[in-house]
Amino acid sequence: MTPNIPPATGGPADGLASVVALRALADQLEDAEVERAVRDGWSWPQVAQALGVTRQAVHKKHARRLAAAGIELRRRNG
């Protein structure tokens, strides 16, 4: 009978768990920094350029959350 030896740490499961944790942390950091930028008066195009995405993408991802938090959002023609 072979003994029940636990797998060594540092294997693929640990590496993949780290990827998941880093993604969650990156999302939290992005949320906080987008909020800070918008509070500081940045436009959606400025935020988008800094993140390397389109204005539409950053607006779609963050506008509803920021509005729900009571943050005044800049309008395109305003």
Buried (B, 14 or more C-beta within 10 A) or exposed (E): EEEEEEEEEEEEEEEEEEEEEEEEEEEEEBBEEBBEBBEEEBBBEBBBBEBEBEBEEBBEBBBEEBEEEEEEEEEEEE
